[in-house]
């Protein structure tokens, strides 16, 4: 249709694989809303860290 594509923020963060950089980008938003910074960091690590860097428990 010729419409410009919007940036895919999630995809950009996933490809970067740097949860700390992601947190630095959204930190003002986190603080403005009174969110728990450590919990946000934990979620970002689970969502955006490279697979070889995550230490998720083995389900077996």
Residue pairs with C-beta under 8 A, 6 or more apart in sequence:
13 22
13 47
13 48
14 47
14 48
16 22
16 48
17 48
17 49
17 50
17 53
18 48
19 41
19 44
19 45
19 47
19 48
19 49
20 41
22 44
22 48
23 30
23 37
23 40
23 41
23 44
26 40
27 37
30 37
30 40
31 37
45 54
46 54
46 56
